[in-house]
Amino acid sequence: MECQEVREQLSAWLDDELDAAASAAVAAHVDRCEACHREWCKLRAVDAALSDLVAPVPPDLAAKVLARVKPPRRRAWVQSIALAACLVLGIALGGGMARTFYTPAAPGTASEVASLDAFQDFPQGSLGTIVASYQPDESNGTLQ
């Protein structure tokens, strides 16, 4: 390994984030390279100094934060009514639109035969094959 690669990995090595192979390579390089060893010692000293720092927290911080936070006003009944109205409206609109989109064909018309022709060339075992091969009676396979 070169010094530049090792110096980029020193912080990860200090935090024990390297895998075993990379950790061994960095350790071997630091043992034999004086410049990287000095850098490693400086990094450990900075880490030790920062770990000893204590951030002062005002004793009444939690009380001040809780005093400034206002609880939300509850309007559960308004939300429940609005949700119920949306559901009723959605069901009514969906039912009305479905009636205009999917008009049922009269029995015995050409659309019944055309719909059976649409279920051709499906993969083995698919739903289309099952529907296309369904015969309502055991006669000669014609629809009556």
Backbone torsions as a table, in degrees:
resi	resn	phi	psi	omega
1	MET	NA	149.4	176.7
2	GLU	-93.2	161.0	-176.6
3	CYS	-60.0	-39.4	-178.8
4	GLN	-62.2	-43.2	178.2
5	GLU	-62.8	-42.6	-177.9
6	VAL	-65.9	-43.3	-178.7
7	ARG	-64.9	-30.9	176.5
8	GLU	-70.6	-24.1	-176.4
9	GLN	-102.6	-1.1	-177.3
10	LEU	-62.3	-41.7	-179.3
11	SER	-65.1	-41.9	177.5
12	ALA	-65.3	-36.2	178.6
13	TRP	-67.4	-39.9	178.0
14	LEU	-62.7	-38.9	-180.0
15	ASP	-84.9	3.9	178.7
16	ASP	60.1	44.2	-178.5
17	GLU	-103.5	-3.2	-178.6
18	LEU	-90.6	152.3	174.8
19	ASP	-73.7	174.8	-172.4
20	ALA	-62.7	-41.6	-177.3
21	ALA	-67.0	-46.4	-179.7
22	ALA	-67.1	-38.4	178.2
23	SER	-62.8	-41.7	178.7
24	ALA	-65.8	-38.5	-180.0
25	ALA	-67.2	-41.8	178.8
26	VAL	-66.2	-43.0	179.8
27	ALA	-62.2	-41.2	179.4
28	ALA	-64.5	-41.1	-179.5
29	HIS	-67.5	-42.7	-179.4
30	VAL	-64.3	-33.2	179.3
31	ASP	-67.4	-33.8	-175.2
32	ARG	-102.0	-12.9	-178.4
33	CYS	-107.7	117.8	-177.0
34	GLU	-67.4	-39.3	-178.9
35	ALA	-65.1	-43.5	179.2
36	CYS	-69.7	-32.6	177.5
37	HIS	-65.1	-41.5	176.8
38	ARG	-63.5	-42.4	178.1
39	GLU	-62.0	-40.1	178.2
40	TRP	-63.3	-41.9	179.1
41	CYS	-65.9	-40.2	177.4
42	LYS	-64.0	-42.3	-179.5
43	LEU	-64.2	-40.7	177.3
44	ARG	-65.6	-37.4	179.2
45	ALA	-66.6	-41.7	177.6
46	VAL	-64.7	-41.9	179.5
47	ASP	-63.2	-41.9	179.5
48	ALA	-66.7	-39.1	179.9
49	ALA	-67.1	-40.4	-179.6
50	LEU	-71.8	-30.4	-179.3
51	SER	-73.3	-19.6	178.7
52	ASP	-86.0	-10.7	-179.2
53	LEU	-70.5	142.1	176.9
54	VAL	-121.8	125.5	178.7
55	ALA	-84.8	122.4	-179.2
56	PRO	-72.3	135.0	178.7
57	VAL	-120.1	127.1	178.1
58	PRO	-59.6	140.5	-175.9
59	PRO	-65.8	-26.5	-178.1
60	ASP	-103.2	22.4	-178.2
61	LEU	-62.9	-45.7	-178.1
62	ALA	-62.8	-40.6	179.9
63	ALA	-65.7	-39.1	179.0
64	LYS	-65.9	-41.7	179.4
65	VAL	-64.8	-46.3	-180.0
66	LEU	-64.3	-31.5	178.7
67	ALA	-70.3	-31.1	-178.5
68	ARG	-84.2	-20.3	-179.5
69	VAL	-84.9	124.0	179.3
70	LYS	-98.6	135.5	177.7
71	PRO	-68.1	143.6	-179.3
72	PRO	-68.3	145.9	176.8
73	ARG	-76.4	134.0	-177.8
74	ARG	-91.1	128.5	173.5
75	ARG	-133.8	55.2	-174.8
76	ALA	-62.1	-37.3	-177.3
77	TRP	-68.8	-34.5	178.2
78	VAL	-68.0	-42.3	178.7
79	GLN	-65.6	-37.6	179.3
80	SER	-66.1	-41.4	178.9
81	ILE	-66.4	-41.5	179.3
82	ALA	-63.7	-41.1	178.8
83	LEU	-65.0	-42.9	179.0
84	ALA	-63.5	-41.0	178.7
85	ALA	-64.0	-41.0	177.9
86	CYS	-63.9	-41.4	179.0
87	LEU	-63.9	-45.0	179.1
88	VAL	-63.2	-43.0	179.0
89	LEU	-64.1	-42.3	178.8
90	GLY	-63.6	-41.3	179.0
91	ILE	-66.9	-41.9	-180.0
92	ALA	-64.9	-46.1	179.2
93	LEU	-66.2	-41.9	179.1
94	GLY	-62.2	-41.2	178.5
95	GLY	-65.5	-40.6	179.0
96	GLY	-67.3	-40.4	179.7
97	MET	-71.5	-36.2	179.9
98	ALA	-64.9	-33.4	-180.0
99	ARG	-66.0	-36.3	-179.1
100	THR	-82.5	-27.8	-179.8
101	PHE	-77.9	-40.0	-173.4
102	TYR	-115.8	79.1	177.8
103	THR	-80.4	127.9	-179.6
104	PRO	-70.3	140.2	178.7
105	ALA	-83.5	147.7	177.6
106	ALA	-68.9	139.7	-178.9
107	PRO	-62.1	143.4	177.3
108	GLY	81.3	12.8	179.8
109	THR	-95.4	175.6	-178.5
110	ALA	-67.4	-24.2	-178.8
111	SER	-67.1	-29.2	177.4
112	GLU	-66.0	-42.0	178.1
113	VAL	-69.9	-39.4	179.9
114	ALA	-64.7	-36.4	179.4
115	SER	-67.8	-31.5	176.6
116	LEU	-71.6	-33.1	177.9
117	ASP	-69.3	-23.1	-179.6
118	ALA	-70.9	-21.5	-178.1
119	PHE	-96.6	52.6	178.5
120	GLN	-115.9	158.2	176.5
121	ASP	59.1	50.5	175.2
122	PHE	-100.2	155.7	177.0
123	PRO	-62.5	153.4	-179.5
124	GLN	-56.3	127.7	176.8
125	GLY	84.7	3.0	179.9
126	SER	-80.9	166.8	-179.2
127	LEU	-63.9	-36.3	178.7
128	GLY	-61.4	-40.3	178.6
129	THR	-64.9	-40.7	-179.5
130	ILE	-65.7	-44.0	-179.7
131	VAL	-67.1	-41.2	-178.2
132	ALA	-68.6	-30.2	-177.8
133	SER	-91.2	-1.8	-177.6
134	TYR	-70.7	128.5	177.0
135	GLN	-117.4	121.3	-176.2
136	PRO	-68.9	-26.2	177.7
137	ASP	-132.4	168.7	-174.6
138	GLU	-90.6	16.8	-177.0
139	SER	-79.4	-136.7	-173.8
140	ASN	-87.8	8.8	175.7
141	GLY	94.8	3.9	178.0
142	THR	-92.6	151.7	177.7
143	LEU	-79.7	138.6	179.1
144	GLN	-113.5	NA	NA
